[in-house]
Amino acid sequence: MKKTVQKCPIAATLVWFFYAVTAVLLSVLISWALYSQANYGYGFWYQQLDIGAHIEEYGPQNRFRYGFEQLPSEQHHRAFEQIRDAVHQQGEGLADIHYTLPGRAPIPLLHDAEVRHLQDVADLIDFGCWLMLALALLWLPLALLCIRLGIPPMRQRMGITVFGVGAVIAWLAVAGPTQVFYQLHVWLFPAENEWFFYWQDSLMSTLMKAPVLFGGIAAAIAIGALLLIPVLYWLGLRLSKNIVKQESGHGH
């Protein structure tokens, strides 16, 4: 294969960097979107993380709601699914989620602070959907620009990759996954709205065994992203090379 000559090394490096970041972020968002359709694997994590026993322990301690621990596991699954559906529909219906005990009137699952937080989550999901669309539109043009400007040498690409991945791993290792999770909340959610809930104060938090469940969900999304990254990265470059070859052929 003929070696690509870089026409402008600095510009070529920057474009390649933005293309690589686009491929990574797009892979993460696609993995998230696909996993969300599987209810974030809640049925699997419910068993693996012993969430049923967790609800049995902390449900009776809840200071705002009562009796949730009396429900069968199927209704725990249903409650999580209703929350997932609502946050993926601009937060519509969050305040209408109820659970029912025998002989009792329906009880709202979420109190006001939880509804506000989940509305913030819904807004973030909406942003994620728009971001995924924007990245999908940028993906091939950036790959095409990479081919036209020339891809940086392997040593340079590996150096940038190792530095970027190393920085993330170092942050996780030094701060710890839980603190990283909390810091992301500080950055992503409005300061005026509560986002930290004790298990004794929140059926939402108890139902999700937060933040433990989110660690499992993040791991599953990361695995999916790791499988998608090389596919999107090389596919974009391959398609772009074919486009450039066709353009060259028409030029003769």
Buried (B, 14 or more C-beta within 10 A) or exposed (E): EEEBEBEEEEEBBEBBBBBBEBBBBBBBBBBBBEBBEEBBBBBEBBEEBBBBEBBBEBBEEBEBBBBBBBBEEEEBBBBBBBBBBBBBEEBEEBBEBEBEEEEEEEBBBBBEBBBBBBBBBBBEBBEBBEEBEEBBEBBBEBBBBBBBBBBBEEEBBEEBEEEBEEEEEEEEEEEEBEEBBBEEBEEEBEEEEBBEBEBBBBBBBBBBBBBBBBBBBBEBBEEBBEEBBEEBBEBBBEBBBEBBEEEEEEEE
